[in-house]
Amino acid sequence: MSSGEVSEVIRREFGISQPGVSQHLKVLRENGFATVRPEGTRRLYAVNSEPLRDIDAWLDRFRRFWTPPLEALATELARGKRERRLREAGRNGDGDAGDQVPPPRSKS
């Protein structure tokens, strides 16, 4: 993409000013994450995936430490959403009786 096209997409998506986008592109270019080639009066940018592959390979050594806890967190979040949905359905009378969580029994 041309630098103008990249700037427009980034400004629209993240609300970063054109000078801010230019500064980020410069950092990406200087650190090997982006390449730029002139074409007439335009400068065309592309992602250089090689450094990203290197980072991915480095991170792979650590994924085993955070993957199980993140999966457990995702399970708990889904459980909480389901329980909340069922409680709300029970209050509104919208859910099936089979979907509703029964109220706790009192010990008498």
N, C-alpha and C positions, 0 to 999 in steps of 0.2 A: 504494500500500500504506500501511497505517497505520504509524506509527513503531514500534509494538510488533511488527508483522509484519516490518518491515525489520530491526529489532534481532535478532529470532529467527533470521532467515536468515543474517545476517552473523555472529552469534555461532556458529551451527552450522558455517558454512563456513570461517570464519577464526579462530575462537577468541577474538574480541575481546569484551571485557566490554560490558555494556549502557551504562555511562557512556562508554566509548570509542566505541561506535557513535554515541551521541548527539553527542559532540564532532565526529566525522567528518561527521555529517549537518549540523551547524551550519556547518562549514567549506564543505561543498558548497553549502548554501543561501546563505551569505553571498557566495560567489563565482559564483553564478548557474548552477551545474551541477544543482541540484535546486530544485524548487518545492514549497511546502507550502501547503495550504489547510485551514482548520478545517472539520470536519463534526461538529457536535454537540460531544461531549467528545473526539473523536479528531482527530488531525492527519494528513492524508493527504499522502504524499510522492510525487513523480513526477520522473523524469529530465527535465531541460531539454536537449534535443538541440542547440539552436542553438550554444552555446559549444563543444560537441564537434565540430560541423561546422566551426566556425572553426579549431579546433586541427587537424583533419584537413586542411583546405585549406592551412594553414601548413606542416604536416609534408610535404605532397605535394611541396613544392619540394625536399625532401631525400631522398625515397625513392629517387631514381635513384642516389644515392651508396651506400646500404646494401643495396639489393635484390640486385644481382648478387653481392656477397660473401656475403650470407646464403643465396642460392640455391646458391652453390658450397659453402658449409659444409654445407648440407642434403645435397648430393650426396655429399660426403666422409663424412658420418656414415652415410648409407645404405650406402655402399661398405664402410665399416668393419664395420657390423653384418652385412652379407652375408658378408664374409670370415670373421668370427668364427663365424657360424652354420655355414658350410661346414667350418671347422676342427673345430668341436665335433662335427659330424655325422661327419666322417672319423674322429675319435678314438673315437666311440661305435659306429661301424659302422652308423649310422642312415640316412645319406644315400645317394642313388643315386650310382653311380660317375661318372656324367656331371656331377654337381653338385660333386664334390670337387675341390679345388685340388690338382694334383699336387705332390709334394715337389720341392724344388730338386734339379737334377742336379749331381753332383759332377764336377769337372774332373779327369780322370786321364790 
